């Protein structure tokens, strides 16, 4: 109920097609509770586990993404699920615009 899509900003893969990611990996003792879990699509889940990227999660659920070289990539503030379909459409468009703007800045 907290996320409608993959937790990565700009990814619109529906929650129902995501895998649950343990921010602190389970094999290293990470708990299976909401404070340690995020939905990630298959692509982003593999990016973390096999691609060397890492994620941290703050107390206010801001996602901090780190590149394989240890450099900070970006922060994604928590945005609760929007239940109004019209607002969800507007928010998706704003997210796409932010992602497009970020791509332009990175180039």
N, C-alpha and C positions, 0 to 999 in steps of 0.2 A: 504494500500500500504506500510505501515511501517513494518509490520510483516507478514511473510508467515505462521507462526505456533503460537501455544501457546507461550506466552512471557516467561514462565519458561524455564530456560536453560536445554537442553536435551530433552524437550518434543517436539515430532514431530507431535502432533495433528494439522492438517491443520487449517488455519485461518477460513475456511468456517464451521468448526465444533466447533468453539470457541464461548464463550459468552463474551460480552464486560463488563469489570470490571471497576467500578469507584474507583480509588485509594483512594480519599477522598469520602467516601460513600455519595451517593445522598441524603439519608434520613437525613444526617447531613449538607446538603447544598453544597456538592461537585458538581462542575460544570460538564456539559456534553460537554467537549471540549477535543481536542486531548491531551492537556497537562495533563489531568487527567484520560485518558482511556488506558486500556491494554486489549488485547485479552487473555483470559484464557480458557483452556479446562474445561469441567464440573468438572473433578477431582480436578484440582488446584483451580477452583473458589470455590468449596465447602470447600477445605482446608482453604481458607482465611475466608469465611463467617461462617462456622460451626466448623472448626477445631481450631480456635483461632490464626492462623498465621496472620501476617500482612505484608503489602507491602508499601514501600515508593518509590517515583520516583524522582530522582534528575533532575535538569535542563537539563542535557545532556542525560536524559532518562535511566540512570543506575538504575536498579531495585535493591532495598535493601530488603532482606527478613528477617523477624524476627520470631523467634519461639514463641509459646504460652507463654513461661516463660519470654519473653522479651529479650532473648539472640539473638545477631545478628547471622544469619545463613550463609548468603552469599550475595555477590553483583554480579549482572549480567549486564555487560556493554551492551549498545545498539549496536546491529548489524543490519544494514539496510538490507532490502530484497535484495537478490542476484537474478538477472534476468537470469544469465547464468546457464543453467541446470547442466553443468558439475561442476561448482564451487559450486552450491547448494549441490550436492552430496558429494563433498569433505568437505564442511563445516559441513554437517550433521555427517559425519564420525568423524571429529575433535570434534564435540560436544559430541558424544557418548563416545569417548576416554576420554574426560575431565570428563564426568559423571562417567565413570568406575573408573578413577583415584581418584575422590572425594570419591566414595564408598569405595575404598580400604583404603584410608587414614582415613576414619571415623571408620573403623572396628577395 
